[in-house]
Amino acid sequence: MKDVATLVNYIMWKLGTSAFSPQDSRKPDDCILGIYHSLSWDKYKDRLVVDLKTNGKKRLVVATTALSMGVNFPDIRYVINWGPARNLLDHHQEAGRAGRDHKQSDVIIIYNGQQLKDCEEDVKDFVKAAKSPAKCLRVASYKSFDPDIQPLEPKHDCCSVCRALCNCQGLESCESAKLPFEEEKQTTAQIEQRRVRSVTDDTKSTLYDALLELRESQCTGGGVLFDKTESHGFSLELCQDIVNRCTEIFTIEDLMTSFPVFTLSHGLKILEVFQEIFSDIEDIPCISTRNSEHCEQVNDYYGYFDFSSDSDSELQDCED
């Protein structure tokens, strides 16, 4: 449930007023983002299912596997897994929620190495196949069920690895297969233009100590840490990774797109440490000030929950 809330808050922060259609609305029915998990109230579940079946305004749903078991949503084009499934059978069941209308659909897996530790070996081989220029993801995902499985033709209809090897020679049908959110690869000149800072070993040591102090304060203050050794979102490994790449961190986007930092408040506290040590952070949004634009965008999320028609007892249950 915490992971669902983390993703929803981040997406709402990034979308701002664009999360609603029309943008000046704050009505639940006008929000393009939906939420679905086993503990969702039935009326919210029913509203979302009806919206998806009738081509309503919902364009993105942050959900657990509780969504759409045995239900056909006709025009789902993308299933995005935040972390891989534990086994390939689960993966294909989750992937099968897209493309029920027999049109081209895509399954995207966003993961970090730590999320693979509880997965079966064939899942690890599958997701790592993307790093090989010659391994087909379709073959890697089906080989446990069909040893004779072959890549699809044309290759741009198969997987991202095969699409890169497609020999359509720039035909329109091949170019149109590129996913709309795929970024063009940066040129060497663009990479060289990235802002970097020079950091000594002593300064890195100071930064690491400061991050450990921040981590400790979160633990004693009832923050993200569960205890002194185990944490969710603020591990010792994260502190070390940030120190190792401290030469390239200047904005909240640098943190939240390159590291497993999933909450705005978490990222801003880390950024404040950078400002104290390096004094070269140009803009740190203030989440403690209600007038902050970033705060307003995050807080807009709470307008999604329509409690105006709920009874007092339901509101009390929610607060409890």
N, C-alpha and C positions, 0 to 999 in steps of 0.2 A: 504493500500500500504506500509505503514511503517512496519507493521508486516511481510509482505512478504519479504521486504528487510532485516529486522533483521534476519530472519531465513536463508535466502540465504547466507548472509555474515558469519553467525556463521558456517553453514555447510561447506562453502568453506574454512574457517579458519581451521576447524578440518580435512578436507580432504587433504588440501595442493595440492601437485602435483597429488595425486591420483584422483583428480576431473576430470582428463583428461585421455583419452585413444587414443594414447599413452601418457605417462606422460610428455613427453617433448613438447607436443603440447599446443597451446593456441587458437586453432581454435574453434569457436562456435560449429561446427558439432562434435568435439571430446570431448566436455564437457558432462559428464554423468548426470549433473544437469540441469533441465529445469525450466522455470518460465512462469506462465500463469495467467493473470488476465484480467479484462475487458478493461484496458487501454493499454495492450500490443499491439504493432504494429502488423498489420495483417500478415506481412511476418514472424514474429517470431511465431505467433500462428500457421500458416500453417506449418512451419518447424517442430514444436513440434508434431502436430497431425500426420503428415506423419511419423515422427520418431517412435512414439508409435505404429502406425498401421503396420509398416514394420519391427518391431524388430530391431530398430536402436540402437544407443549407449546410449540413455537416460535411466537411471535407477531410477531416483528420480525426481519428479516434485513438486516444491513448488507452490501451486495454490490456488486460491479462488474457490468458487462454479461455477465460469464462465467456468471451464474446464469440457468438456465431457457431457454437457447437450444434450441428444439425440444422443450421439456418443458412439459406442461400441469399446472399446479397448480390444483386445482379451485375454490378459494374465496379467492383473493387479492382483498381489497377495496380496498387502497390501494397505489399506487406513488408513492413520494416521491423526487423527483430532487433531490439536493444539487448544484445547478448545472444549467443547461439542457443538452440535447443539442446537438451541433454543427450538426446540420441537422434538418429536420422529419421526414425519413424515419426517422432514428435515434430521434427522439422517439416516433413512433407505434409503432415496434417495441418500445421499452421500455415504453410505455404498455400495449401489448397483452398484457403478462404479468398484468394484472389483469382480472377479469371473464370468465374463460374459461368460467364456468358461466352466462353470459348474465344475470347479476344486476348491478344498479347498482353501479358501482365508480368510484373517483376517482383522478385523477393530480394530485399537488401538486408544484410546482416552487419550491424555496427557492433564491434566488440573490442575489448582489450584482452591482453594475455591472461590476466587474473580470472576473467570470466570463463576461461576454458578449463580451469582446474577440476571442475566437477563433471565435465562432459566425457562421454565415451570416446574411445580412441578414434573411431571412424568419423566422428564429428570434428575432432581436432585435425585430422587429415583433410577433411572436406574444406574447412574454412581456410586452412593454410595453403590449399591448392591455388588460391587466388594469387599468391606470391610467385607462382611458377608461370613463366610465359607460355608453357606448353600444356598445362593440365586443364582439362575441361571441367568446369564446376558441375555441369549436368552429370557427367560420368562419375565424378567423385561422390556426388550425392546419391546416386542410384546403384553404385557397384555392389553394395551389400545385398541388394534385392535382385539385381539382374547383372551377372558378370559379363554379359554380351552387350550391354548398353553402349550406344554410340552417340557422338555429338549430333545435334540437329543441323540440317542444311536448309537455307543458307546460314552461315555461321553467325551472322548478326542477330539471328533469332534464337540463338542457343544460350549463351551466357556472356558475362563481361570479358572473360578471358578469350573466348572464341571471337567475340566481336572485334577485339583488337587485332585478330589475325585474319579477319574477313578479307576476301579477295574480290569484293564487288567493285573495286577500283573507283570509289567515290560516287557510285550511282546514288540517286536520290533515295531509293528504298533503303540503302545501307546507312546513309547519313541520318535519316529520320529515326533510326533505331536508337540513337544516343539518348540516354535518359535526360530529362529536362533539367535536373539538378547537377549533372556532371560538369565539373569545372574544367576549363581548358588547362592543360599543363603549363606551369609557369616557365618562361624562358630563363636561361642562365642569367641574363641581364636583370630580369625582375627579381630573381633570388638575391643577386648581389646588392640590390637596392634596399633590401630589408634593413631595418634599423637594428643595430647591435651596440652593445656597450662592452667596454673592457673591464674585466673583473679579476682581481688578484685572489690567490688562494686564501689569504687572511680574510678578505671580504666575504668569500664564499662560506668560510667557517662562521663568521658573524651572522650571515644570513641564515644558515642552518640552525644556529642556536636560537635566533629570533623566531623561526618557524616552529621549533620545538616548544618554545615558550607560549606561542599562540595556541599550539595544539594542546598544551597542558591546561591553558585557561578555558578552552572549550570543554575539556573533560570535567574540570571542577565546577564549571558553570552550568552543567546539565546540557551541554551542546551536543555536537555530533558524535562524540566518542562514547562507546559503551563502557570501556575500562581503559586502564593504562597501556595494555598491550594489544588489544583488538579494537579496531575502529571501522567506521563506515564513512568514507569520504575524506578522511584526514589521516592517512596512514603514514608511517615512517618512510615507506617507499615513495609516497607522493612528495614528502618534504625533500627527499634526496633527489628525486627527478627534477623538481623545481630548481634546486640549487645547481644541478648539472646543466640546466638550460637557462639559467638566469640572465645570460647575455642577450636573450631575445624576447624577454617578457616586458611589455610596456603598457598593455591595455587589458581590460577585463576580457576582451575577445581572445587575446593571446592565451590567457589562462583557461578559459572555458572551452576553447576549441582544440587545445593541444594536450590537456591534462584531464584526468577524471575528477574535475571540479564541477559539480552539478547544481549547486545553489549559488544564487547571486551574492548573498551575504557572506558565504564562505570565500568566494573569489575576491570580494572587495576588501575583506580583512587581510588577505594575503597581499593584495596590491598596496594596502596601507603600510605593510612591513617593507615593501620595496621602496616606497616613497621615503620612509624614515632612513633607510640605508643609502639609497642612491640619489634621492632628490631630483629625479628626472622623469617622474610620472606626471604627465601634463593634465590629466583629467581623471579624477576618482569620483564617480557618482556617489552621492550620499544617500544611503537607504534609510537613515534615521530621520531624515527630514521629509515630512509628508508632501512638501511642495516640489520635491525632486521629480524630474520627468521620469526617471527610471523607476522610482517608487510608484508613481501613478500608474505606469504600465503594468507593474507586477500586481498592484492592488486591484487593477481592473479585473483581474481574474476572479476575485471574489464576487463580482457582479454577475458572474455566470450562474451562480447558485441562486435560484429563485425561491426564496423562503416566504415571499409575500402571501402565497396561498396556503402555506403550511399551518397546521394547528400549533398552538402553544406547546402541546406535549411533544410534537415532532421536533420543534426548535430546541426544547429542553434536552431531548435525547441527543441531538446533534452536539449541543454544547458539552454534555457529559462525555 
